[in-house]
C-alpha cells in the first residue's frame, strides 16, 4: 500500500483512441539500451523509460495498476518506444548516473536519437502519466527546451519561475537559476507561496538549517504563514528541525555540537522535551557495527515523546508489515493512536485499521477503516483508499462469520 499522497497527480485524461482493444497494456522492449535506441531511430519515435528498482513500492504499484491499463498501452504504442530498466542491475547503475536518476520511479523520455528530452519523478495515475508524456512530446514544455533557452541566455523573471518549476518537477539541479532568480526578486516577491515552493525545492525542503534561504524563511516566518498557512510552514520547518538533529549527531566536537543544539532549540523551543531522546536514537543508528537492540530501545524511548504524526504512523506501519508479536502490535497501536491525536488523517487512520485487523479486533478495525475512507474522500484521495475499501470488505466478512457462528 502506498502511504505518500504526494506521489499521485490526477488530471483529466484526453480522448485516447476510445474503444480500442489493441495492446491492453504497455509492451516494453527487450534487449539492450543500444538496441532500443536503434529501434527508435528506425521508427523515428521517442523513447519512454521506466527507471525502477525491485524494492520500490510505487514502481510496483505503477507496473501493476497503471502500465496494465488499456488506455495507457494504446497511447504508448502510438507515441513511444517503451523500455524498462532496473537501476541496480546490468546497465542500470551507469544509466542512472548519466541521467541523474536519484529517486524511484523516474520516468524518462528520449528523442529518437537517444538524447534525454524530459523526465518526471514519482508514480502517477493514468491521467498523470499521459499528461507527463504529452509534455515530453511538446517542445514548449520539454525539459531540454528550457535548458537550451537558459543556456542561450534567457534570464527574465517569468522565464526563471517557469524554468525552476520544470527543474523541480524533473528532479534536476536548481541552484544556479534559483540564485539568479533570488537576486532579481524583491522581498515582496520573495514572500509569496510561489517563491516558498521554489525555496523548498532548491533547499531540499529546508534540510540545511544554516542555509541563507532557510534563515530567510525563519526571519520572515509570519509573512509566509500569511500567504500559505501556519500548518504548511510548520511542516516545512519540521523538516529543518529533523535534519538539524542529524547534523548535531554527526558533529564530533562536543562544544560545537552543544552550540548548534542551543541555536536549533532557540528556533524550535517546543522540541526540548523530545530532543535528547531523538538525538540518542539517531546516534545509536550511526554506530558501527550497529547494535540492533540498542537502536530498538532508543527508538521506543523516542517514540514515547515524538511530536511527528508521520514518524509515529510510519513506525506503527512497519510493525504491521513486519511483526506478529501481540505485545509489539499493542505498542504500535499506541503509536498510531498518538499519531491520530496529533493530526487525524487518511494515512494514520488507515494504518490503525490495518493494525487492528491484524490484531483481530474487527469491530474497532471497522470503525477505523470507515473513518479512513471518509478522510480520504475529504482530502480528495478516493483512489488512494482502494486498499482500505478492500480491507473494510474483509473486516465485514470476518464480522459476518463471527455473527453466523454466534447464531448457530
N, C-alpha and C positions, 0 to 999 in steps of 0.2 A: 504494500500500500504506500502511496506517495504522501509525504507529510508536508511538502513545501508548496504553498499555493502560488509562489512566485514563478513556478515552472510553467504555468499554463496561461495561454493568451487566447481567449475565444473571440473570434471576429467572424463576421458574416461571410459565408462561402459563396462565391460567384457561381454562375452556371458552368458546370464542367461536364460536358458530354452526358447530360442527364439520360438515364435509362440504358446506358451502355453496359454490356455484360462482359466485355473482354477484360482480362487481367484483373482479377478480383483483389489483387494485392500488388505491391511493388515487386518487380522482378529485378533482383540485384545481380550485377555481372559477377562472374567468377574470373579468376586469374590475377595477374599482377597489375600494379598501377600503370606500368608502361603499356600493357595490353589494353587496359581500359582507355587510356589516352589515345591509343591508335584507333580504337573503335569510334571514339568521339570525333576524332579528326575525319575519319572516313564518312561518318554520318552527318558531320557538321552540326553536332549537338553539344550543349554544355553538359557538365558532369555534376551530379549531386552525390556527395559523400557523407554517409552516416559514420562519424568518428566516435566509436564507442569503446567500452570496456566490459568484460564479462561480469564484473561485480556491480555495475552501475544500475540501480533500481529504475530511474527514469528512462534509461536506454532500453531496458527490458519492457517497460510499460509501452513505449512507443512502438517497439517491434511487435508486440502482441496486439495492441489496440488501435494503432494508427496506420502503420505500414501495411496492415492486413485489410484496410478498407478499400472497397472497390473504387470509390471516387478518387482516392489518393493514388491507387495503382494506375488508373486510366490517365490521370493528369501527368504522372511521372513518365509514363511510356510515351506520351505525346510530346513532352518538353525536354526530357533529360535522359542521359545515360546514368543509371543509378548504381552505386557501389557502396559496400560496407567494408570498414577496415577496423580491426581490433588494434587499439593504440598501444597495446603492451606486447604484441606478438609480431614476428616477421618484419615487414616493412613499417609497421606501426610507429615504433619509437622515433625513427628518423623522420617519418612523415609528420608526426605530432610536433616535433621540434621545428621543422621547416615552416609549418603553417600555424605556429603559436596556438596549439591545442592544449589548453590547461584545465578545461572543465568538460564534464560529460553529461549528456551527449553534446558534441559540437557538430553543427550541420554546415557543411562546406560546399561551396559552389565554384566551379572552374569553367573557363571558356573551353572551346573545342580544342585549343592548343595546350590545355593543361595549366593555364595561369589562373590563380585564385581571383575571383571577382567579388565574392560576397561570403558572409558566414552568419550563423546565428548560434547563440549559446542557450542550452537548456531544452527540455522537452516541450512540445507543443501539441495541441489537439489538431484535428484535421484542418479546420479553418485556419488556424495559426500557421501551420506548416505550409499550406498552399499560399497564404499571404506572403510568407517569407520567400517562397520560391518565385512568386510574381515580382517581388522586389529585386531578386537576383537576376531576373530577366530584363529588368527596366534599367537602362543606362543612367537614368536620372536618379536612381535610388541605390545603385550598387556601391559597395564599399570602395571598390577600385576607382570609381569615377570621382568620389570625394577625395581620395588620397591624391589623385592626379591633379585636381584643382588646387589642393593645398600646396603641393609641391611646385605648382606653377605660380604660386604667389597670392592666392586668394586669402584675404585676411579680414574682410569686413565682419562685423559682429554677427549679423544674421547668418552668414555662412558658417562662422565658427560654432554658433549654437547648434545648428543642424548637424554639422560635421561631428561635433562632440557627442551628440545623441547617437549618431550612427556608430561611432567608435565604441561607445558604451554598450550598445546592443550587440555589437560584434565581439566584445571582449578584447579589444585592441588597446594599445598604449595611448593614453590621452594627455600625458604630461605636457609635452611641448605646445600643442594647440591650446590646451587649457591655460597655460601660463600667459600666452598671447591674449586670450580672451579676458583673463583676470586683469591684466594691465590696462585693457581698453574699457573696463567696466567701472562705473561709479558705484558708491556704496548703496545707493537706492536700487540700482540694477542688480547688485550682488545679493541684496536681501530680499530675494523672491523665491518662490517654490521651485521655479525652473532652475535657477542658479544652485539651489540647495541640492537638487538631483544631480547636477553636474559635479558639484563639490563632493558628494557622497561617492560618485563613481570614480573620480580621479584619486581619491584617498582610500579606496577600498573600504568605503563606508566608515571613514574617520578612524581607521585602525591605528593610526600613528598619533598618539597624544601630543607629541611635540611638533607635529606638522603646523606650519603657519595657517593652513586652511582650517585645521581643527581648532586652533586657538582663535581664529576669526569667528568661527561658529560659537565657541564658548563666550567670547566677548559680546556677541550680538544675539545671544540665545533668545531673548524676548522678541526680537524682530522676526526671527524665523518661526517662533511659536505662533506669532500673529498671522503669518501668511500660510502656515500649514496648520499645526496643532501642537499642543504640549505633548500629546502622546507620540506623535511622529518624531519630534525632536528627541524626546526621551529614549525612544527606541534606537535612534542613531547613536546617541551618546552612551547607551548601554554597551554598544559595540566598542566604543572608545575605551570605556572602563575595563571591559573584558581583556582587550589587548594590552591595556596598561598594566594589568596584573601579570600577564605573561612576560612583559618587559621587566617588571620588578623581579620576577622569579629567575630570570636569566642573568641579572646583574650580580657579579661575584663580589664586588666591593661593598661591604656592609653599610658603610657611611653613605655611599651613593644610592644604594637601594632604599635606605631609610629616608633620604631626602626626596627621592622620587615618589615613595609611598605617601609622604606627607603632602606633596604637591597634588597627587592624584586624589587623595581623600578630602582635600580642601574644595575640590570641584565636585566630588561625589560624597558628601557627608553622610548620606543615608546608607552608604555601603560599609560603614565602620563595623557593624555587628558581624558581617559575613567575611570581611576582608581577610583576616588571619587564617580562617579555616579554608577559604578558597585558595589562598596562597600556599598553604600546606599541601593541599591536594595537587595543585599544579606542580609544585616542586617534586612531589612523590612520583609523578608521571615522567619527570625528566631524569630520574636516577637510572644509572646503568651499572649492572643489569637491573631491569625493573622488578620490584617486589610487588607482585600482584595482590597479596594480602594487605600490604601497607596501603597500596593505592585504593583498594576497595574500602578499607576502613576510613581513609581520609575523605573519600568521595561521599560516603554515607554521612559523615560528620558535617561536611559542607552542605549537603542537600537539606539538612535539618534547618539551615538558616538561609538557604538560597532565596533570592528575590526574583529570579528569572523564570517565568512560566514556561519558556521554551526549554530550558535546561531540565526542569523538573519533568516536563512532559516527555522529553527525549529519553531521560533515564528510566521512566516508567515503561515506555515503549520498548526499550532494549530488554527489560526484564520480560515483558510479554513475549517477545520474539525468541528469547534465549533460555528462559528458566521455567522449571516445572515445580520448584520448591515452594510449597504453600506459604512458608514464612517470608520468602523473598517477594512473592507476589503480593502479600499483605502489605509489606513495606512499600512496594511500588504503588499500591493503591493509595497509600498515604501521600506519596509524592504527587501523584496526578490530582488528588483532591486539593492539595495546596496550589497546584498549577491553576486549577479551575477557580479557586478563591481569588487568585491574583488577577486572572483575566480569562473568564469563561469564553471559549470559542470552539469552532468546529474541531480543531485538531486535538485539544486535550479531552473534550467530551467524547470524541471518537476513540481515543486511547483508553479512556475509562471504560467504555462499553466493551471493547475487545478484551481488556484485562478481566473485567467481571465475568464475561462469558467463559474465559479460560478457567476462572475460579469456580465455575458452575453456579454462580449466583445470577440465575437467569432473570428473575424479576427486576433486580436492580440494573442488570445489563440492558434490559429493555428500556427502562427509563432513560438511561444514559444515551442509548442509541437514538431514541426518539428526539432527545434534546440536541444531539449532534446533527441530525438531519435537519431539524428546524434552524440551527445555527448556520448550516451550510446554505440553506435557502436564503437566509437573511444576509449572508455575506456574498451572495451570487456565485456560490460554489457547488451548484447542484451536481455537476458532472463528477466532481471530486468525491461526492458522497455515495457513489455507486456501491463501493465495497461495504459501506455502513448499512445501506439498504439490504444488501445480501446478508450481512450479519443479522439484521433485525429479522429477516425471514428464518434464519437458522434458530434464533432465540425463540421465536414464536412456535417453531416446530418442537423444540425441546419442552416448552411450556405446555404445548398440546399433548405431548407424550406423557408428561407428568400428570396432567389433568385426567387423561384416559386411564392411566394406571390407578389413580386415586378412586375413580368411579367403578373400576372392575373389582 
